[in-house]
Amino acid sequence: MVFMERSKALLLIADDEEMNKTILARRLRKEGFVTIDVADGSQAVEKIRELSKNGRPDLVLMDINMPIMDGIEATRILKSEFEDLPIIAVTACMTPSTDYRRFGFNELCTKPIDWNELLAKIDKHLSRKSD
């Protein structure tokens, strides 16, 4: 299995809480990723449509509870347009027993974030993109 170089991977973070976005972005950049963030689901859909013209982003980290458009609705729209785009729900409002796949998410990472778990899930999906 060949991993996509982290320095070449663009991750979009969708979360309405500024502190959550800052913590996620700082940690992920420290791990070598390039990040971009938005404040709600509608911004995520708009930004991904814009970025997809250049074949990016490589993966989305999506909060569930956000104003304007929640993460479930945004994921439904995105999966209908970009079926292969990996989307990881990063949220406090689902439990590991939730059937997150029925909402279109590839993975679930609950808050507070287990960094090793999140990084393993990101790497798993990026490795699939480089196969």
N, C-alpha and C positions, 0 to 999 in steps of 0.2 A: 504494500500500500504506500503510495507516494502522497505526501502532504503538500497542499498548496502552501507556498511560502507565506508566512503570516504577514510579512511586510508588503505583500501584494494583495492581501485580502482586505476588502472594504466591508465593514460591518455597519449597518444602519441601526441605531438605537432609537426606539419610539417609546417615550415615557413622558408624562406630564409633570413629573416631579423633577425639578432642576437638580436637586442634590443627587437623586438616583442616576440621572444622566451623567453628571460630573464624575461620580464614583466609578460607574461602569466604564466611561470613556477613558479615564485616567488609567485604570487597571488594565484595560484591553490594549491601550497604546503602549503601556509598559511591557506587555507581552509581545509587542511588535505589530499589532494590527493598526490599520487606518480606520478611523471612526468618523461618522457623521451622525448628528442627532436631530430629532424632530419632537414636537410636543404633543402630537395626537395622531390618531389613526388616519385622518384625512390627509394630514401633512405627509405621513408615511407613504400612502398610496401615490400622492402627487410626486414626491421626491423619487420614489422607486421608478415610476413611469419615466421621469426625466433622466435618471441615471441609467436606466436599462438601454437607452439608445447607444451606450458605450459598453453594454454587456455587464453592468454592475448594478447593485451591490452583490456581494457574494453570499451574504447571510443577513437575516434580520433578527434583532432581539426586540420582542414586542411585549409591552405591558398590556394588561387587559383593561383595567379601569382608567379610562382617559376621557376628557371632555370631547365634544363635537362628534367624534367617531371612536368607539371603543376598539380594542385590539382584536376582538372576535370578528367584528364586521370588516375591519381592515384586512384581516387575514383571509376572510372569505373572498373578498374582491381580488386581493393579490394572487391567491391560488388559482382563481378563475383565469387570470391573465398571465401569470408566471408560475406554472405548475411545478417547475423544478426548483424554485427559489426556496431554500431552507429558512424556516421561520421557527424560532425558539420563543415560547411564551416565558417571560421572566416576570413573575407575578406573586403576590401574596394571597390572591383570591382563589387559587385552585390548590387542591391537595394532590399528592402523587397518585392517589386512587382515581382522580378525575380522568375521564376519557378525553384527553386534550386533542387526540388525533381526529375526533369527529368534528372539531372546530377548524381543522386544517393545519394545526401546528405539527411540526416534525418532532419536537421535544418540549419538555416542560422543565423549568428550573424555578423552584420556589424561592421567595425572599423570606428571610435573609439569604443571600446568595452563598452557596458553597462554590468557591472559585475553582477548585479542582474539578468538580462536577461540570460546571459551566464550560470551562476550557476543553474538557474531554468531549463534550457534546458539540462544541464549535469545531474542534479538530476533526471529529468524525464526519461531519457534513462537508467540511472543506476537502477532506481526502476523497470523498465521492466525486466532487467537482473536478478533481485533477486526474481521475482514473481515465 
